[in-house]
Amino acid sequence: MQTKLSKAINLLRDLCAQFNAIHIDPLEKKWVTISLMVVGLLVGIITLDAFFHGVNPPSKVETIDSASLHLSKEFAEENLGVQVDGKGAVTIRMVAGRYSFFPKHIDVPAETPLTFRWVSMDVLHGVHIPMTNMSTMIVPGYVAEVSTTFPKPGEYPLLCNEYCGLGHNHMWSNISVIAKEDWKAPVKSPASGEQK
């Protein structure tokens, strides 16, 4: 261990000696020093801000096997779309794949907290709903989750905003936002598991 450390120190000394052997104008040295100080200051500010505001890389990232989505319980074909649990929470599960979102059309209530859960079956996709704050990346092997609320009824297109291949410009879906009082939660028939 000591030999590796001493080798690294000697290498650093050699680099400094070679740098000092090069003739650099004093004015250029001042500007290089100022530039390095500015970079160091910005990195320091970002580090302190991340420390004091608790900014961390994502933890507890939810993973999934993209090759067997159809076999998973949550993202099996019969579980895609809008579902309401016993507490009234609305969850929308969708799968992105070249070149479509599945299901192609969903109805959701306005003025209601919604949780969207997406997975990709093949490559990196992006999801964007114009006129909303809804935008996220769908990375293969991971579950993307976004919570949002649609304030007013209307038709909202769901677009892929990450180039995913030649059919990318045809990759879209449609969300119909219905007034809260007019929306009816989908009901699954016990025999087939299909939504009505």
C-alpha positions in Angstrom: 0.0 0.0 0.0 2.8 2.4 0.9 4.5 1.7 -2.4 1.4 2.6 -4.4 1.0 5.9 -2.4 4.7 6.8 -2.9 4.4 6.0 -6.6 1.4 8.3 -6.9 3.2 11.1 -5.0 6.2 10.7 -7.2 4.1 10.8 -10.3 2.4 14.0 -9.1 5.8 15.6 -8.4 7.0 14.6 -11.9 3.9 16.2 -13.5 4.3 19.4 -11.4 8.0 19.5 -12.4 7.1 19.1 -16.1 4.4 21.8 -15.8 6.9 24.2 -14.2 9.5 23.4 -16.9 7.1 24.8 -19.6 7.4 28.5 -20.1 4.0 30.1 -19.3 3.5 33.9 -19.4 2.8 35.3 -15.9 -0.5 36.8 -17.1 -1.6 33.4 -18.4 -0.7 31.8 -15.0 -2.9 34.4 -13.3 -5.8 33.6 -15.5 -5.3 29.9 -15.1 -5.2 30.4 -11.3 -8.4 32.6 -11.4 -10.2 30.0 -13.6 -9.3 27.1 -11.3 -10.4 29.2 -8.2 -13.8 29.9 -9.8 -14.3 26.2 -10.6 -13.2 25.3 -7.1 -15.6 27.9 -5.7 -18.6 26.6 -7.7 -17.9 22.9 -6.8 -17.7 24.0 -3.2 -21.0 25.8 -3.4 -22.7 22.8 -5.0 -21.2 20.5 -2.4 -22.3 22.6 0.5 -25.8 23.2 -0.9 -26.2 19.5 -1.5 -25.1 18.8 2.1 -27.3 21.4 3.8 -30.4 20.8 1.7 -30.1 17.0 1.8 -29.7 16.6 -2.0 -28.6 13.0 -2.6 -28.6 10.6 -5.5 -31.8 8.5 -5.6 -31.9 5.7 -3.2 -34.4 2.8 -3.0 -34.6 2.8 -6.7 -37.2 0.3 -7.8 -35.9 -2.2 -10.4 -37.7 -4.6 -12.7 -36.7 -7.1 -15.3 -37.7 -5.5 -18.6 -37.6 -8.8 -20.5 -40.3 -10.4 -18.4 -42.7 -7.5 -17.8 -45.7 -9.5 -19.1 -45.0 -12.1 -16.4 -44.7 -9.6 -13.5 -47.7 -9.1 -11.3 -47.8 -5.4 -11.4 -47.2 -4.8 -15.1 -49.0 -7.8 -16.5 -51.3 -6.8 -19.3 -54.5 -7.1 -17.3 -53.1 -4.7 -14.6 -52.2 -1.9 -17.0 -54.3 1.3 -17.0 -56.2 3.1 -14.3 -56.7 1.3 -10.9 -58.2 2.6 -7.7 -57.3 1.0 -4.4 -59.5 0.6 -1.3 -58.4 4.0 0.0 -59.4 5.8 -3.2 -55.8 6.4 -4.5 -55.6 6.4 -8.3 -52.6 4.6 -9.8 -52.0 4.4 -13.6 -49.6 1.7 -14.8 -48.2 2.0 -18.3 -45.6 0.3 -20.4 -43.5 2.1 -23.0 -42.2 0.1 -26.0 -41.3 0.8 -29.6 -43.4 2.7 -30.7 -46.3 3.1 -28.4 -47.5 3.5 -24.8 -49.7 0.8 -23.5 -52.6 1.3 -22.9 -53.1 3.7 -25.8 -55.9 5.6 -24.1 -56.9 6.2 -20.5 -59.6 8.2 -18.7 -58.6 9.9 -15.4 -60.4 12.2 -13.0 -59.6 15.9 -12.8 -58.6 17.5 -9.5 -57.5 14.2 -8.1 -53.9 13.1 -7.1 -52.7 10.6 -9.6 -49.7 8.3 -9.4 -48.2 7.3 -12.8 -45.9 4.2 -12.9 -44.1 3.5 -16.1 -41.7 0.8 -17.3 -39.9 0.3 -20.6 -39.8 -3.0 -22.4 -36.9 -2.2 -24.7 -35.0 1.1 -24.8 -34.8 4.5 -23.1 -38.0 6.5 -23.5 -39.2 9.9 -22.2 -42.7 10.9 -21.2 -44.0 14.4 -21.6 -47.5 15.7 -21.3 -47.8 19.2 -22.9 -49.4 22.0 -20.8 -48.5 20.2 -17.6 -45.4 19.8 -15.3 -45.3 16.1 -16.3 -42.1 14.9 -17.8 -39.8 12.0 -16.9 -37.4 9.4 -18.3 -38.3 5.7 -18.5 -35.1 3.7 -18.2 -35.2 0.0 -19.0 -34.9 -2.1 -15.9 -36.3 0.7 -13.6 -39.8 1.8 -12.6 -40.4 5.5 -13.2 -43.0 7.0 -10.8 -44.5 10.5 -11.0 -47.4 12.0 -9.0 -49.5 14.8 -10.5 -52.9 16.3 -10.6 -54.8 17.6 -13.7 -56.5 20.8 -12.7 -59.2 20.8 -15.5 -60.9 18.4 -17.8 -59.7 18.0 -21.4 -57.7 15.9 -23.8 -54.0 15.6 -23.1 -51.5 13.9 -25.4 -48.8 11.7 -23.9 -45.6 12.1 -26.0 -42.2 10.3 -26.0 -39.6 13.1 -25.8 -36.5 10.8 -26.0 -35.5 9.6 -29.5 -36.1 5.8 -29.4 -35.8 4.8 -33.1 -37.3 5.4 -36.5 -40.9 5.3 -35.3 -40.3 7.7 -32.5 -42.5 10.5 -34.0 -45.5 8.1 -33.9 -45.1 7.2 -30.3 -47.9 8.8 -28.4 -50.9 8.0 -26.3 -54.0 10.0 -25.1 -55.3 10.9 -21.7 -58.9 12.0 -21.3 -59.3 14.1 -18.1 -62.9 13.9 -17.0 -64.6 16.1 -14.4 -64.2 14.5 -11.0 -68.0 14.2 -10.5 -68.5 12.6 -13.9 -65.6 10.1 -13.7 -66.3 6.5 -12.9 -63.6 4.3 -11.6 -62.9 1.2 -13.8 -64.3 -2.0 -12.4 -62.7 -5.4 -13.0 -64.9 -8.4 -13.6 -63.9 -11.2 -11.2 -64.0 -13.9 -13.9 -61.7 -12.3 -16.6 -59.8 -9.6 -14.7 -60.7 -7.2 -17.5 -61.7 -3.6 -16.9 -65.1 -2.4 -17.8 
